[in-house]
Amino acid sequence: MKKSSTGNLALFAGLVSVVIGGIAFTLNWNVWGGGMPGYRIFLFPGNFVLSMVTEEIDFWPKLLLQLTGQFVVITAAAAALETFFKKVRGDTYP
């Protein structure tokens, strides 16, 4: 069995979350006109980061901030969970 590092798994999870978030954002904006079911669930990490910014910002910086937040939060969470499960299982490889 190939041993993967925590960083690789976390980065992959972060990239997948950005792709899913981008698709959800695009569908919400273009197809549903702002009322897509599940939008808040798909983009919860990105919207959480946006909630920390209280001022009104333009569309593109807001989208970039949302997707960056999506990546950072999911990557950090995946790395923390993987590290936790490696410690619980007693794995010795990094």
Residue, then its C-alpha position, 0 to 999 in steps of 0.5 A: m500500500k502506498k503511503s501518502s503524506t498528510g499535505n498531499l491529501a489535504l491539498f487534494a481535498g482543498l482543490v476539490s472543494v474549490v472546484i465544487g465551490g466554483i461549480a456551485f457558485t456558477l450554477n447559483w449565479n447563472v441557473w437559479g439566480g441566487g436561490m440554488p438548493g444546497y448552496r450554503i452547504f457547498l460553500f459554507p467554508g468560503n461563506f464563513v470567511l466572507s462573514m469576517v469581512t463586513e464591508e461591501i466589496d466588488f464581485w471579483p474580489k469577493l469571489l476570489l476571497q470566497l474560493t480562497g477561504q474555501f481552499v484554506v479552511i478545507t485544507a486545514a480541516a483535512a490536514a487536522l483530521e488526517t493527522f488525528f486519525k494517523k495518531v489514533r491508528g498509531d501510524t509512524y510514517p509522516 
